[in-house]
Amino acid sequence: MSAARRRGQYALRRAVRPAAAVLVLALLVLADRAGLFGRAPQPDVETYDAGVFRVVRVVDGDTLDVDTPDTVTGRAHTRIRLWGVDTPETTKPDARPQHFGPQASAFTRRCCRGKPVRLELVKGKTRGKYKRLLAYVHLPDGTMLNAELIAAGFGYADPRFVHPRLGEFARLQRKAMREKRGLWKNVRPDDLPYYYRTGRHTLDLP
């Protein structure tokens, strides 16, 4: 092999090695972000947690839309399902609004429609069955909408799913029941959500 050819091959190897190293590094970064080294990606947490967004629509008492595109569903707005609170239905097709449903929707609308809210997510569980973002929603005055709905008797503390404020919300509900706030003033057993009616979760009516 001629000296010129050896010099050409040597120069080629010197040029290829840095590019190969950069490619390997890029692949390692992508693998780490994909969770291949034990750290699962949490794009919802990175995108939404502690973020402040404006509420553009209130669907019902426990569901609302904020003014940022949804990174999972591709919707123009991100739909939020309030963590740990279940308000009576008002939008179910072919069904009458449930007891205190319109009042709950009106309360949420008064609290946050058109206003900036801060989202707080629970790491490891950021989406529900319908791919809605699960969040604690903090109002401009610092209060949490989820807790306010339960404390004022506009919604039920939802016992079906474990979350960090489960015990706190249950205590707020017991207080609202004792004081017959909101829906608890005239609630009947048939008005209760199915998970309280079936006996799986106990609830002593006032």
N, C-alpha and C positions, 0 to 999 in steps of 0.2 A: 504494500500500500504506500502510495506516495506521501511525502511530507505534507503537501498541500491538502490532500484528502483527509489526512489525520487531523490537520488543523481545522478543517471544515466541520468534521464530526465533533471535535472538542468544543468548538464554538456553538454548535447546535445544542449539545448537551447542557452547556452553561445557560443557554437561552431558555431551554425547556424546563429546567429544574425549578426556577422561581415560579413560573406559571403553574406547574404541577402542585407546588406547595400552596399557592393561593387557592387553587381548586379544592384541594383536600381540606384546607381550613374552612372554606365556604360550605362544603358538605358537612363538616362537623358542626358548624353553627346551625345549619338547617336541621340536622338530626337532633341537636339539643333542644331546639324550639319545638320540635315534634314530640318531645318527651321520650326519645329513645334511650336517654341516659338517666331515666327515673324521675324527671320533672315534667309532669303533664302540662301542656299548654293551657292557659286560662285567658283566652282572648276577651271574654266578657268582662272579667275582672279588670284587665288592662284598659278596656275601652270605656267602661261605664262606672266602675267603683269610685266613689268620691267625686264623680263628675256632676256638674250643674247643668241642667237642661230645662227648657221651657215646656210646660204642658200645653199641647195643642188641642187635645180632645180628652174628655172624660167619657168613657164608654158606659160605666156604671160605677157603683160605689167602690169597688176594689180593682178596677181596671182602667188604665189611662194610657195615652200616647204622648211621647215626648219628641222634640224637634230634632232628632238625629236619625240618619238611616240605620236600619237594623243590619248589623254585620253578619247575622246568621240567616235570616229569612229574605233579606234583600228588599224589604218594605221601605217606603220613603220615610216612615216614622217608626220608632221602636215602641212596641207595646209592652207596658209594664203590668205585671200582676203583683199586687201587694202581698208581701210575705206574711203568712200567719193570720190573716183576717179574711173572713168570708161574709160578704154583704148579701142581703136578699136579692134574688134575681129580678131584673127588670127588662132584659133584652132577649129572653129565651123565646124562640119562635113558637107561635100557636099556644102561648101560655100567658095567663094574667100575671102582672107583677106580684111578687110575693110580699108578705106583710113587712111594711116599712122599707121596701125596696126603693120607691121614689124618693123618700126622705133621705136615704143613704146616698143615692146618686146626687141629690141636690147639695148635700153636705160636702161631698168630695169636690163637686163643681165650685162651690163657694170658696173652698180652701185653696184650690190650686190651679184652676183653669186659667191659662194665660200667664202663669207665674213661674219663676225659676224654682226648681226643686233640686235637692242634692240626693243622689242615689247611694245606697249602701247595700252591697251584695254580700252573700254568704259564699265564701270560697268552697268550691267543690260541688255546689248545687246552685246554678245560676239560671236554669231554664225549667219550665214546667212541661206538662204533657203536650201542650199546644205550641211549644217553642216560645212562649212569652217569657220575657225577662222577669225573674223574681227579685224583688228589691224591697228594702225598707225605704220609704220616701220621706225625706226631711223637708219641711216647709220653710219659707223664708224667715219665719220668726224662731226657727230652731226646733219646733215641735215635730214629732213624727206622726205622719198621717195614719199609719197603720194602728198605732196605739190610741190615737184620738178617736178613731172610729169605734173601737171597742169600748173605750172609757165612757163615751157619750151615748152608747147604746144604739149605734147605727150598724153594727156588724157583730159577728160571732168570732170568738177566738177559735181558730181552726185547729183541732187536735190531731188531724190526720197525718201531718208531716212534721218531723222533728226539725227545729231550727233554734238558734241561740236564745230567742226571746219567748220561747214557748211558755215557760213558767210565769214570766212577767205578764204576758197577755192573758193567761188564765186568771191571774189575780185581779187584773183590771176588769175582766168579765164578771167575776164574783161580786166585786164592788158595785158595778153597774146593775147587776141583778138585785142586790139588796136594796139599792136606792131606786129601783124601778125606773131607770133612765131609758129614754128612747123606746125601742121596740119591746123592752122588758115590761113596760107598763101594762100592756094588754096582750102579750103574746100567749098563744094557745099551743098545746102540744103538736097539733097538726101544722103549725107555722114553722116549726123547727126544721133545720136541715136534716137530711136523712141520717147522717152519722150520729146525731143525738137521738133521733127517734128509734133507731134500730137497737139501741142498748149497748152498742160496741163501746161508746164513750158515754159516761154518766153525766147527767145534768139535772140538778134539783131546781125546779122552777120556783120563782118567788111566790 
